[in-house]
Amino acid sequence: MTTTDLEGLTALVTGGASGIGLAVASLLAERGARVAVLDLDPASLKEPLRGFTADVSDDTSVRAAVDAAAAVLGGIDILVNNAGIGAIGSIEDNPDEQWHRVLDVNLLGVVRATRAALPYLRRSAHASVVNLGSIVTTTGLPQRALYSASKGAVLSLTLAMAADHVREGIRVNCVNPGTVDTPWVGRLLEAAPDPAAERAALSARQPIGRLITAEEVAAAIVYLASPAAASVTGTALAVDGGMAGLRLRSG
Ligand code: NAD
C-alpha cells in the first residue's frame, strides 16, 4: 500500500493539544485515522480528537492513558512522540534538577510512551513510531546545551529502536524541525526584548527566510507514519527550511 490514506488505522499523539502535536493529530484524523491525544491538558481538544490526560514524565499515568486510548480506538497503529519542553542556556546555566526534568520529559517520555504502546504496535500490520527531534540534533546552536542533548538522545534512540523492532514490522523514524511557528515559539518571542526583531532574526536564520508552519511538520510526520513510507525506518527527516543542509552566503 503506497498511500497516505489512513482509513482504518489508529493513532496516538503525545503532547497533541498544542502546536505541532495538534497539527499532526488533526491531519491524521483528516486522512481517516481514529486519533487519541495524550497531554497534560487535553481539555481544549475538539471532536473527532479524543483527549487523555497524562504526564509523559510519570510512567503510571502514561501506561493508564495509553491503555485507555487503545481500548477506545481499538488498538494503536501509529505513535507520535511529540510531547517536549525547552531549555535555554549553556551547560553553566541550568542546574542538575533542570537537566533531570528536561531529559525526563524529552527523552524518557519517548521511552515510556513507546514501551506502553509496544504491545499494541506489535498487533498492527502498519506499525509506525515517529519521534520529534530537532534541527539541534545535527546543527550546533548557541544557548541550547540541555535541549540539544535531550533531542540528540532522541535521534540516537530512534535509530536503536528502529533496529530493535524492524523484524517485528515496527518502523521508527524521527522528524527534525527547524524553528516552527507554535505557541512555544510564541512564548519565546514574547519574552524577547523586541519580539518583532527576534522573529525576523529567527526567520532569517532559516534559508527559506521564514518560520516553518506546524502543518508543514505534520505533513512530514504523517508521511512517515503512513503505509506510503513502508520501507522507511531508522531515518531522520529534516523540515527546517534548509537550515541543516544548506550553507548560504549572505548577499
Ligand atoms: P507546544 O509547547 O506548542 O506544545 C507542546 C505540547 O506538549 C503541549 O500541549 C503540552 O501540554 C504538551 N506537554 C508538555 N509537557 C508534557 C508532558 N510532560 N506530558 C504530556 N504532555 C506534555 O510545543 P511545540 O512547539 O508544538 O513542540 C512540540 C514538539 O516539537 C516538542 O517535542 C519540541 O521539542 C519539538 N520541536 C519544536 C520546534 C519549534 O520550533 N516549535 C522545533 C523543533 C522541535
Residues whose N, C-alpha, C, O or C-beta is under 5 A from the ligand:
A	BS01	NAD	G15 G16 A17 S18 G19 I20 G21 L38 D39 L40 D41 A54 D55 V56 S57 N82 A83 G84 V105 L132 G133 S134 I135 P177 G178 T179 V180 T182 P183 W184 V185
